[in-house]
Amino acid sequence: MATTSLAELDDETVRSMAMAAIFSDFGGKINSLDFHRKDDLLVTASDDDSVRLYDIVSAKLIKTTYHKKHGADRVCFTHHPSSVICSTKYNLDSTGESLRYLSMYDNRILRYFKGHKERVISLCMSPVNDSFMSGSLDHSVRIWDLRVNACQGILRLRGRPTVAFDQQGLVFAVAMEAGAIKLFDSRSYDKGPFDTFLVGGDTAEVCDIKFSNDGKSMLLTTTNNNIYVLDAYGGEKVSTPD
């Protein structure tokens, strides 16, 4: 079956897409969502302090858990289809519990991760092992391991850091202030970025960033409501859907 290349992701292509399913089982604004890498599952975190797990084939709600003490802000899947990482929205100053490793199966907190002093705004799980990254308004990116509580590494950065692993887990990107994107080798990130480029002409902060499956492109959304497809090797704009 023929597929549309990223270079053809323009306004006409987006407008031609049809709605496939409607998920309406929520009681507040959705703060974040994530698709499982292998299973047909979707997880959402909402302003009503809920985390919801959906089957995307049948558009059915599978499970809802509520988190009134900490809230539900950013969320992402781990490798297990019923386990997620969720960031704290409330009481961060008093508890320091900025991230939680949750079992959706029995609504149990498997582990707390402490370290961030401000709200976490970006989460990304490694596709190859148990490490994950978090970016926070405290101007830091932290690297964690699901198996231990302690932070495994930290990067001090300017602005609102947004993070993403590539599909092989070898490279991760960090978007910073003024449209800057830094690329790190995940095996030697302490040596600093091996490449840095700018989203030309747009200095807005990045809300989210994702690598394509082949690792050649990156999809970005910004705080001024722009969407960009960039060449992951040089940072050139491939497409800018209106």
Secondary structure, 3 states (H helix, E strand, C coil): CCCCCHHHCCHHHHHCCCCCCCCCCCCCCEEEEEECCCCCEEEEEECCCEEEEEECCCCEEEEEEECCCCCCCCEEECCCCCEEEEECCCCHHHHCEEEEEEECCCCEEEEEEECCCCCEEEEEECCCCCEEEEEECCCEEEEEECCCCCCCEEEECCCCCEEEECCCCCEEEEECHHHEEEEEECCCHHHCCCEEEECCCCCCCEEEEEECCCCCEEEEEECCCCEEEEECCCCCEEECCC
